[in-house]
Amino acid sequence: MSTAPYPVRLVGGEDLQRSRLTVFFRIFLLIPHAIVLFFYAIGAMVVTVVAWFAALITGRVPDGMHAFIAGYERYYARVLAYGAILADPFPPFGASGSYPVDLEIDPPVDQNRLTVLFRIILAIPCIIVLYVLQNLLYLVAIGNWFVALFAGRVPPGLETLGMFCLRFLVRTHTYIALLTPRYPAFGDTPGTLPMDQTSLPPVP
């Protein structure tokens, strides 16, 4: 029996052309997005806490809360892709519209209350890996900046590596934020680390 695709998918990243002018000023162009993201993150954090209690009681994150948190994660992924020079156009503010590097998140599903209760503990191995990949993504951004500034494009290898780091980053974030019960995976199938949702019987 085949396994369903992973419910959080980072798509795009095929366009390697970059504008030298916007690459040169990329750090300054990020400032307005950083301000918006700061306040958006506060709201997403509050909603996530409320969603945690709701999922503990009902076994599911309410649709509206799921949509709000997913919107934040989608916007965050776009801004991070722009900052790491994995995409060239200036991102739209918020989660509306489309972007060359985008995040697809499936609708909410039933979740095991036990894995919801211990979600942050279960995520610790991923957080450790994420710390390494975040630093690697910073190095990718620096490499992309220098190469794109002179060549007007980024190397395919750095683009692939950056997308790999960003993919695991957003999957870890969405797992912690209860957008999916599937354990973060590097590929398109779920992980099988301890207390994976698929390995536990449902809790009434």
Secondary structure, DSSP 8 states (H G I E B T S, - for coil): ------SEEEEE----B--HHHHHTHHHHTHHHHHHHHHHHHHHHHHHHHHHHHHHHHSS--HHHHHHHHHHHHHHHHHHHHHTTS--S---SSS-S--SEEEEE-------HHHHHTHHHHTHHHHHHHHHHHHHHHHHHHHHHHHHHHHSB--HHHHHHHHHHHHHHHHHHHHHTTS-SS---SSSS----TT-GGGS----
